[in-house]
Amino acid sequence: PDVGEGSREGGSSAARPSGLWHTPAFINHACVGNASWACIGDVMVVSSVAPIPKGAEVLFCYGPGADMPYERRTQLLGNWGFACRCEVCRKQAALPD
């Protein structure tokens, strides 16, 4: 079967399937996400990559990981239309240049 993957690192856009999955569409971004996804055919599987406490939000990283702040912010703004304000970005923004 056709397999596509997503992860905290964002993966290659060429390898990403396109489609609409109703429930995963509600998963928000954090630069250090706690979940990743894979598609097998037309089924999307979401897996945790870190413990997710009961009641906590499931989060994907939509772009390059936290170790690439400029690239990540540029991609998020250009591709997704928002400036991230997750904990990692708030901490990085507070650092002197």
C-alpha positions as CSV (number, residue, x, y, z in Angstrom):
1,P,0.0,0.0,0.0
2,D,1.0,3.6,-0.4
3,V,2.5,4.9,2.8
4,G,3.1,8.6,3.7
5,E,4.5,9.8,7.0
6,G,4.5,13.0,9.0
7,S,6.5,13.7,12.1
8,R,7.9,16.4,14.4
9,E,10.5,17.0,11.7
10,G,7.9,17.5,9.0
11,G,9.1,15.0,6.5
12,S,9.3,15.6,2.8
13,S,6.4,17.4,1.2
14,A,6.8,15.1,-1.9
15,A,6.1,12.1,0.3
16,R,3.0,13.5,1.9
17,P,-0.3,12.2,0.7
18,S,-3.2,14.7,0.3
19,G,-6.7,14.2,1.5
20,L,-9.2,15.3,4.1
21,W,-9.3,13.4,7.4
22,H,-12.0,15.0,9.5
23,T,-10.7,14.3,13.1
24,P,-7.0,14.8,12.4
25,A,-7.8,18.1,10.8
26,F,-8.4,19.5,14.3
27,I,-4.9,18.6,15.5
28,N,-3.0,21.8,16.1
29,H,0.7,22.7,15.8
30,A,3.5,22.9,18.4
31,C,7.1,23.1,17.4
32,V,7.8,20.1,19.6
33,G,4.7,18.0,18.9
34,N,3.6,15.0,20.9
35,A,2.3,13.0,18.0
36,S,3.1,11.9,14.4
37,W,1.0,10.5,11.6
38,A,1.3,7.9,8.8
39,C,-1.1,7.1,6.0
40,I,-1.7,3.6,4.7
41,G,-3.9,3.9,1.7
42,D,-6.7,6.1,2.7
43,V,-6.3,5.5,6.5
44,M,-4.5,8.0,8.6
45,V,-2.9,6.6,11.8
46,V,-1.9,9.0,14.6
47,S,0.6,7.8,17.1
48,S,2.0,9.5,20.2
49,V,5.8,10.2,20.2
50,A,5.7,11.3,23.9
51,P,3.5,10.7,26.8
52,I,0.2,12.7,26.5
53,P,-1.5,13.2,29.8
54,K,-5.2,12.8,30.0
55,G,-6.9,16.0,28.9
56,A,-3.8,17.3,27.1
57,E,-4.0,18.5,23.5
58,V,-2.6,16.2,20.8
59,L,-0.1,18.3,18.7
60,F,1.8,17.8,15.4
61,C,4.8,19.8,14.3
62,Y,3.8,21.3,10.9
63,G,7.3,22.0,9.7
64,P,11.0,21.7,10.5
65,G,11.7,20.9,14.2
66,A,12.6,23.1,17.1
67,D,16.3,23.0,16.2
68,M,15.6,25.1,13.0
69,P,13.8,28.2,14.3
70,Y,14.2,30.5,11.3
71,E,13.2,27.9,8.8
72,R,10.3,26.7,10.9
73,R,8.9,30.2,11.4
74,T,9.2,31.0,7.7
75,Q,7.5,27.8,6.7
76,L,4.7,28.2,9.2
77,L,3.9,31.7,8.1
78,G,4.2,31.1,4.4
79,N,2.5,27.7,4.2
80,W,0.1,27.8,7.1
81,G,-0.5,31.5,7.5
82,F,0.3,31.9,11.2
83,A,3.1,32.9,13.5
84,C,3.7,30.2,16.1
85,R,3.4,31.1,19.7
86,C,4.1,27.7,21.2
87,E,6.3,27.4,24.3
88,V,9.4,26.8,22.2
89,C,8.8,29.9,20.0
90,R,8.0,32.1,23.1
91,K,11.3,31.0,24.7
92,Q,13.3,31.5,21.5
93,A,11.8,34.9,21.0
94,A,12.8,36.0,24.5
95,L,16.5,35.1,23.8
96,P,18.8,38.0,22.8
97,D,20.0,38.0,19.2
